[in-house]
Amino acid sequence: MSNPHPLGFPTLTLRGGGWILLALLAISCGFLAWALSGVFTGDRPIGSGNDPAVYGFTLEPLRADRGVLVGSGSPRDFLPSLDAPAVMRSADMLRWNAEHRTKYVVSNDRVAGVVVNGEARAYPLAVLNAHEVINDTLGGVPIAVSYSPLTDSLVVFDRRIDGQERTFHVSGLLYNSNLVMYDRAAGADGNSLPSASRTEASLWSQLGMRAIAGPAAAHDARILPLPDVNITSWRMWTAVWPDTTVIMGDPAQSSRYKEFSYARYYLSPRVDFPVSGLVAAVREPTSAAVAMAEAAKGDPRSRKTAVIEVREGEARAVYSLAELATKAGDSGRVPFEVGGRQFEATVQPSPLAALVRATDGKPAVVIPQLWFAHEAKW
């Protein structure tokens, strides 16, 4: 309780609530110090709003439709890439979960599953939501695992491009509402580079799979998606790859891993950023069961229907996960053919997920994404 003031006004004490004001003052000072630190160190966040010109990248030559290249409103590196993450064996995950109050990854959690040269690794989407790009090495190959939550799309590629190993990072820009990355020479700390050098980075479209601005765009550099990449559940992934490892997140970002969720976004037909050839808006399914029931009537696709594109040479085939789950039935498996090659999808209805493999055991290229992103003009 506050103590009386000689003139009749209450006196605020720590016990009486003054600690709240002190805490707010400390937080305000800390935020102000962070905001002003960039003025003196040169590390102030770059970019805001929807104008790509303020994000500090060279936009020449521009090999993209300027109308659908926009700023996300968040600055460059607002979502920091996760580089060379620590890993844990799947066999140790059960024990880790038992020893910690907050479990890290459990059976129905969605993961990005990747296999390179026979080495399997899982990247929880809860971690990817907060980073969007993970620079890693798997099976002896330097890879970038890129995930764009707004299009629920996963593309994993070799970071060695044009004979140079690079790391990839979040630019703060979007192209067709999809992740745009920028590159650095491997080992370079972007914050230590003078601003003039930072503009030499190239911009890369994740689903366009090519450089869209900067030096790499000048010679039309491309990204080649690696095979044996799926968005699936931890349970499905470990059933096929029991010796898999799983990456561990950055402890400093643990609060973000809990906060970032796109669950409501996936249930709405709303797309907040421009997309070329945006498909008509229809009501989104409210659950996997509803999506499967609709698919059984003839596979209608809404904007945010989860689909996979399977590639075999020049051939392309697109299936919705609800369509595959309906066809799989109780067996949980559905065979199909693309470009004369046989594939099989293992499907689970909840959470709706599929793991695709070629029946000949050789690598298969699969690109998970949302229907509106697949129909956009890249």
C-alpha positions, 0 to 999 in steps of 0.5 A: 500500500502507498504511504500518505504524503504530507500534503495529502498525495499518495507516495508510490513505493516499491511494495505499492506498485512502484516496481512496475514503473521501474520495470517499464522504465528499464524496458524503455531504456533498453529498447531506446539503447538498442534503437540508438546503438545502430546510429553509432555502430552502423548496425541499425536495422535496414528496411521497413515498409513495402518499398524494396528500394529502402532495403539496401540491395541493388535492384539492377539488373532486375529479373522479376516483376516489380509489381509483386516484389515488395517489402514485408514491413520487417527489416533485413535479417529481422529473422536471423538465419540459423548457421551450422546448428547443433544436432541430436540423434533421434534416439536421444530425443525421447530422453531429452524431452523427458528431462525438460519441461518443454518438449522440443519435437514430438510425434505430430510436429511438422518437420522438414526432412532432408536426405543428402548422400544417405544422411538424414536430418530433420528441421522442425518447422517451429524452428524454421518459422523463426529463421526461414533459412538454415545454413548447414552441412549434410552428407558432406554438402553445404546446403541451405534449407529455406522455408517460407511460411506464407507459402508453406514452401520448402526448397533445399539447395546446394550453397555452392553456386558458380564455384563459390560457397555462399550463405543465405539470409532473409532479405525482408523482401517478398516476391509473390508473397514468397521468401526472398533471400540474399547471399554472402560469401561463406564465412563473411559477417554481413554486419562487419561489411561496410554498407557499400559492400552489402549492396553487392549481395544478390537477391534470390527467389525461393520458389522462382529458384533463381537470382532476381537482382544483383550480380548473380542475376546478371548471368541468370544464376539458378538454384537447383532443388535437392531431392529427397526433401519432404515436409512431414511429421516427426513420427513419419520421418523417424519411421522411415529414417530411424537413424536421423538427426534433428537440428537444435535451435538457437537458445537465444531464439527460444521465445520466438519458436513458441510465438511464431504460428501461422495456423490462423493464416492457413485457415483464411483465404486472405493473402496479404502481399501481391501475387501475380495471377492470384487464384480466386478466393474461396473458403478455406477448409477448417480441418484436415478432415474437411479438406479430405471430404472436399477432395473426395468430391473432386479435389477442389483446391482453395488458395491455401490447399497444401500441395506437392509438386513432383518433378521427373526430368521435364515432367511435373505433377501436382497433388494436394495432400487431401487428395493423396490422403483420400486415395491412400485410405486405410493403407496410408499409401498411394502409388502414382506415376510421373514422367514414366517413373513410379512413386509412392506417397505415405500419407497421414491425415492428421496433421495432414502430411505426405512423404514421397519416395521413388519406388526404385529407391533413387532420389525424388524431387518434391516441392511442398507449397500452397496452391496459390504459390504454385499457380503464381507466375515465376 
